[in-house]
């Protein structure tokens, strides 16, 4: 192996380690950074005026550059921000889900205390909130709150869809009116 080929391998190995640290970037962004680093290495090697550059020159240039581990910092920050955002979105969805359950229970309590139909209002409002909570749970699915929201909202929607027709049938049969109404006293013929 010639010295220039070994020098190229050292450069490629360094850029490969940096490239693996930049895996979170788009391909074009990663290539742009790597091309800039390669151009910087070439400029440093040409300023040393050894043609072809020796392995020692390449090692000296690479030693003067940033460690490939330092390119991971941005990824750690992005990951931290994403985790915090997912946690906040999942928690918001979870609390909206709890609010939806509370509104439905409040509708049931109000209907039992009054003769008005509060269950329907509670069901409609809580149904809309459950759908919103499900969307937020899906957006924040990485956090435990997001997962709990997805499971809880899905169960509530399934149970609500199963209970809704049963409630209509029981309400219809209990509030049925007599078919025949007598309009007056029977007359003798």
Beta strands, then each sheet from edge to edge (+ up, - down):
end
